Amino acid sequence: MAYKHLLNKLATPATFILIGIVARILPHAPNFTPIGAMALFGGAYLTKKQALILPVAAMIVSDFFIGFDSIPMRLVIYGSFLVMVLIGLGLKGKIGIKKLALSALEASMLFFITTNLAVWTFGTLYPKTISGLIDCFVLAIPFFRNTLMGDFFYTGAFFGGYYLISSLAGKNNRVWNISSGSR
């Protein structure tokens, strides 16, 4: 019975958020981070206010260890995670493998497009021409691959881990409907 008490403590979204912060601070491949999945997870399981605050708070805390770049870039990056929370809000009560995969893909694409537009707009690496914009996006493709892999990995880990621990703790009354993508 003691393990059920421990599982109940672990089966809170806040635990998964803390895991996200730690995973971002630890060494990892560029853009292979948990924050996008954390934003989706928060949107699906936390209150709207908590979900909007925690990814940005996690970014700020981890940025103190990793380092900050320009304010315009931080605003775009933090803003993209806030939009990911909104995507996660659309998952509330409708969590399934298909919906999670599509949401992770959408989050990855959002991050890729917004951050690379910001790099081109606010940075000095690329000329402010169509050719410079194309170069910016083409050279960022390896980072997109890592973002996509990270979002899929951490979305699966967060949602799957939460489901597993909640099930073991007796918190889930229903099983995901894998074929329809809903609960």
Secondary structure, DSSP 4 states (H G I P E B T S, - for coil): -HHHHHHHHHSSHHHHHHHHHHHHHS--STT--SHHHHHHHHHHHS-HHHHHHHHHHHHHHHHHHH----HHHHHHHHHHHHHHHHHHHTTTT---HHHHHHHHHHHHHHHHHHHHHHHHHH-SSS-SSHHHHHHHHHHTHHHHHHHHHHHHHHHHHHHHHHHHHHHHTT---S--BTTTTB-
